[in-house]
Amino acid sequence: MPSAKTNPSLDDDEILKAEFEYIADTAFQANEDRARVSSFYLLAVGSLVAALFSTQLLDNRFDPVFLSWAFSGLFLVLTLLGTLTTLQLARLRAAWYDSMLALNQIKDYWQSQAKDKHLKQAFKWDTESLPNKYKANSVSFYQTLEVALLSGITFGAAVYFFQSAINYNCPVCNWAYTISLGLFAFLSQLWMYKLNLDK
């Protein structure tokens, strides 16, 4: 007769340990991805602007109206890239926060099961003391601030060149629209970051 199959025993501690390590790894990965995302955007903006101004596009052979449309379109694309980067930074911050909540849930369980009830003193963060998802002095917010500032500048530049392309010449109005819409884009990026963290 064939021997009866035996179910492998599951060790609760090993399962919890594996889950804890997995969640810690996802939190670390969210931080790594956040650094990559913002660095990629800064590199994209810097290289495109440098390439733009180092070319011979400003040669008199090119129509100034065409150049204004081209610059306006390019800076608008850079602003859209900045918007996507801001949304990615918000999602990565939220992913990190969710990982921290999951880690704290496991820590809370361990503490409830531990014989030594003073185990809580070993942990700086628990579910109640975890930093807010939206924290204005966090690295994530500073990266978003950097991206939002560049997006505001690129959007302001897009507006400036758009006005030049349509031959709208009112120096005071040109600068007023450029600065106010650039500031609007900057503040919109910060608002989108906060809004996406609250979801």
C-alpha positions in Angstrom: 0.0 0.0 0.0 1.3 3.5 -0.8 2.2 5.5 2.2 -0.2 8.3 3.1 1.0 11.8 2.1 2.0 14.0 4.9 1.4 17.7 4.9 4.6 19.7 5.4 4.5 21.6 8.6 4.4 25.3 8.3 6.5 27.3 10.8 4.7 30.5 11.6 7.9 32.2 12.5 9.5 31.4 9.2 6.4 32.6 7.3 6.4 35.9 9.2 10.2 36.3 8.7 9.9 35.7 5.0 7.0 38.2 4.7 8.9 40.8 6.8 11.9 40.5 4.6 9.8 40.7 1.4 8.0 43.9 2.6 11.3 45.4 3.8 12.7 44.8 0.3 9.7 46.4 -1.4 10.2 49.5 0.8 13.8 49.7 -0.1 12.9 49.3 -3.8 10.4 52.1 -3.6 13.2 54.4 -2.2 15.6 53.3 -5.0 13.0 53.9 -7.7 12.2 57.3 -6.3 15.8 58.3 -6.7 16.0 56.9 -10.2 12.8 58.7 -11.3 13.8 62.1 -10.2 17.4 61.7 -11.5 16.1 60.7 -14.9 13.9 63.7 -15.1 16.7 66.1 -14.1 19.0 64.5 -16.6 16.3 64.7 -19.4 15.7 68.3 -18.8 19.4 69.2 -18.5 20.4 67.3 -21.6 17.6 68.5 -23.8 18.0 72.1 -22.8 21.8 71.9 -23.3 21.4 70.2 -26.6 18.9 72.8 -27.7 21.1 75.7 -27.0 24.3 74.1 -28.2 22.9 73.4 -31.7 23.0 75.7 -34.7 19.2 76.2 -34.4 19.7 79.9 -33.6 21.3 80.4 -37.0 19.6 83.1 -39.1 18.7 80.5 -41.7 15.8 79.3 -39.6 12.5 81.1 -39.3 12.1 82.8 -35.9 8.4 81.8 -35.8 9.3 78.2 -36.4 12.0 78.3 -33.7 9.5 79.8 -31.2 6.9 77.0 -32.0 9.7 74.4 -31.6 10.9 75.8 -28.3 7.4 76.1 -27.0 6.6 72.5 -27.9 9.8 71.2 -26.4 9.3 73.0 -23.1 5.7 71.8 -23.0 6.8 68.2 -23.5 9.3 68.7 -20.6 6.5 70.1 -18.4 4.4 67.0 -19.2 7.4 64.8 -18.3 7.7 66.7 -15.0 4.0 66.0 -14.3 4.5 62.3 -14.9 7.5 62.4 -12.7 5.6 64.1 -9.9 2.8 61.4 -10.1 5.4 58.7 -10.0 7.1 60.2 -7.0 3.7 60.3 -5.2 2.9 56.7 -6.0 6.4 55.6 -4.8 6.0 57.5 -1.6 2.6 55.9 -1.1 4.1 52.4 -1.9 6.8 53.0 0.7 4.2 54.1 3.3 2.1 51.0 2.6 5.2 48.8 3.1 5.9 50.5 6.4 2.3 49.9 7.5 2.6 46.2 6.6 5.9 45.9 8.5 4.3 47.5 11.5 1.4 45.1 11.4 3.9 42.2 11.6 5.8 44.0 14.4 2.5 44.5 16.3 1.7 40.8 15.9 5.1 39.8 17.2 4.8 42.1 20.1 1.3 40.6 21.0 2.8 37.1 20.9 6.1 37.8 22.6 6.7 36.7 26.2 8.7 39.8 26.8 6.2 42.6 26.8 9.0 45.3 26.7 9.7 44.4 23.0 7.8 47.5 21.9 10.6 49.7 23.3 13.0 48.3 20.7 11.1 49.8 17.8 11.2 53.5 17.0 8.2 53.3 14.7 4.9 51.6 15.3 1.6 52.1 13.5 0.8 55.1 15.6 4.2 56.9 15.4 4.8 56.2 11.7 5.6 59.5 9.8 2.8 60.9 7.8 2.4 59.9 4.2 2.6 63.6 3.2 5.5 65.1 5.0 6.8 68.5 3.9 10.4 67.9 5.2 10.9 64.4 3.7 13.3 63.5 0.9 10.4 62.6 -1.3 8.9 66.0 -0.9 12.2 67.7 -1.7 12.6 65.6 -4.8 9.0 66.6 -5.8 9.8 70.3 -5.1 12.8 70.1 -7.4 10.7 68.5 -10.2 7.9 71.0 -9.7 10.3 73.9 -9.8 11.8 72.7 -13.1 8.3 72.0 -14.4 7.2 75.6 -13.5 10.3 77.0 -15.3 9.7 74.8 -18.4 6.0 75.7 -18.6 6.8 79.4 -18.2 9.3 79.0 -21.1 6.7 77.3 -23.2 4.3 80.1 -22.6 7.0 82.7 -23.4 7.9 81.1 -26.7 4.2 80.5 -27.5 3.6 84.2 -27.2 6.5 84.9 -29.4 5.3 82.3 -32.0 1.9 84.0 -32.3 3.6 87.4 -32.4 2.0 88.7 -29.2 4.3 91.6 -28.3 3.5 93.3 -25.0 6.7 93.1 -22.8 4.8 93.6 -19.5 2.1 91.2 -20.5 4.6 88.6 -21.9 6.5 88.5 -18.6 3.3 88.6 -16.5 1.8 85.6 -18.3 5.1 83.8 -18.3 5.8 84.2 -14.6 2.2 83.7 -13.4 1.6 80.6 -15.5 5.0 79.2 -14.5 4.1 79.7 -10.9 0.7 78.1 -11.5 2.4 75.0 -13.0 4.8 74.8 -10.0 1.9 75.0 -7.5 -0.2 72.6 -9.6 2.6 70.0 -9.4 2.8 70.2 -5.6 -1.0 70.0 -5.4 -1.0 66.9 -7.6 1.6 65.3 -5.4 -0.4 65.8 -2.2 -3.7 64.8 -3.9 -2.2 61.5 -5.1 -0.8 60.8 -1.6 -4.3 61.2 -0.1 -5.8 58.6 -2.4 
